[in-house]
Amino acid sequence: MAYIINDDCISCGACASACPVGCISEGDAKYVINADECVSCGSCADACPVGAPVEE
């Protein structure tokens, strides 16, 4: 199951730096995860200071 980034995102970029497959990019209001590329490893959730990435 892929991860999504909820509205708690503060756009710090920690999740994108931690993603081993590079499927996270900066969106208009928050970072977004490409669900087709996400391998559900949880690295983004571990790196996020506010817990914005959650399992879909």
C-alpha positions, 0 to 999 in steps of 0.5 A, spaced: 500 500 500 502 506 497 503 512 502 500 519 501 502 526 504 496 529 508 495 536 510 500 536 516 506 537 511 510 543 512 514 542 506 521 541 509 523 536 504 525 531 509 521 525 506 523 527 499 531 526 501 529 520 505 525 516 499 530 511 496 526 510 489 525 518 488 517 518 488 516 524 492 516 531 489 514 538 491 507 540 490 503 546 490 501 546 497 505 540 500 509 534 497 506 529 493 508 521 492 507 518 486 503 512 488 505 508 482 512 508 484 512 508 491 514 501 494 511 502 501 518 502 505 516 507 510 522 511 509 518 518 508 514 517 514 520 515 519 524 522 516 518 526 517 518 531 523 510 532 523 508 525 521 505 527 514 506 521 510 501 516 512 499 509 509 493 510 504 
